[in-house]
Structure formats: structure tokens, C-alpha cells
Amino acid sequence: MSAGTLIRDGADRVLLVEPSYKEHWDIPGGVCEVDEPPWRTARRECAEEVGIDRPLGALLVIDYIPDDGRMPEGMAFIFDGGRITEDEAARLTLTDPEILSVELVPVDAVAERVKPSLGRRLRAALTAAQTGRAPMICEDGHPVSQ
């Protein structure tokens, strides 16, 4: 299981982090530790990676991730991390040495930086945040009918 946080600005640009250990950008978040529920993971990882420690908003996405031959099947959760200004983003304290930088990225450019499944998941999360139709249920980032 993994959990992340959708943090955005007033123009709905998404806060992405640049990890040092993989080629794709990501959102603040990570793998759930043993006996750690996703909402605690999302808040902990956000505080560790970018220094933002505040209560989470709504659960935006629940995504089933199929086995890809490299990793077994799993679940990914995205929570609403609220809004941030460009000035606040520029002043973030990167507290995790695995994070090289952060950037507010327009939603149309997010797909160029993140894994395809995360790009789809983020579009679903943004839609859920904008419409209030949360959580969005997804399969490999694709919203499914309920």
C-alpha cells in the first residue's frame, strides 16, 4: 500500500517532488509502514519530504494497482493536502535527502514527469477535489464506474 498527498495552488498546479532514487517525479508520499494506515503514511511522508505537517483533507482516490511483473498488486491512496501559494512552495524546507527539488506543475504537464499510472491517478484526484465527488475509485489510475 502507498499513500500520497495532492497539494495544489490556486491555479490547480500540482506540487511534485523530484526524488533522487528514481527517474520519475512524484507527489509527497510513500509506502505504508507495517501497521501504518494510509492516512498516517500520507501525513508522515509529506512532513518528512517537504516539511508540511497539517491535517489532511478528504480521501480523493483509491486506486487498485495490478501486478506488473516487477511489483505485486497493491493499493494507492491520494488525500487532499490543501492549497499552497507559489511563495510557500518556494520556501519549503526539503527535510528528506532523497528529495532533490519541488515544483508546482500545471496539470497538463504533470504526465510528462510522472509515471503514466500516477498521471492518471492525479487527474482523477484533481477531478475529485474540484467536483467534490470523492473518493474516485480507480484501477491502474483509470476511474471505474461504481
ABEGO torsion letter per residue (X at the ends): XBBBBBBBBAAGBBBBBBBAABABBBBBEEBBBBGBBAAAAAAAAAAAAAGBBBBBBBBABBBBBBBAGABBBBBBBBBBAEBBBAAAAAABBBABAABABBBBBBAAAAAAABBAAAAAAAAAAAAAAAAGBOBBBBBGGBBBBX
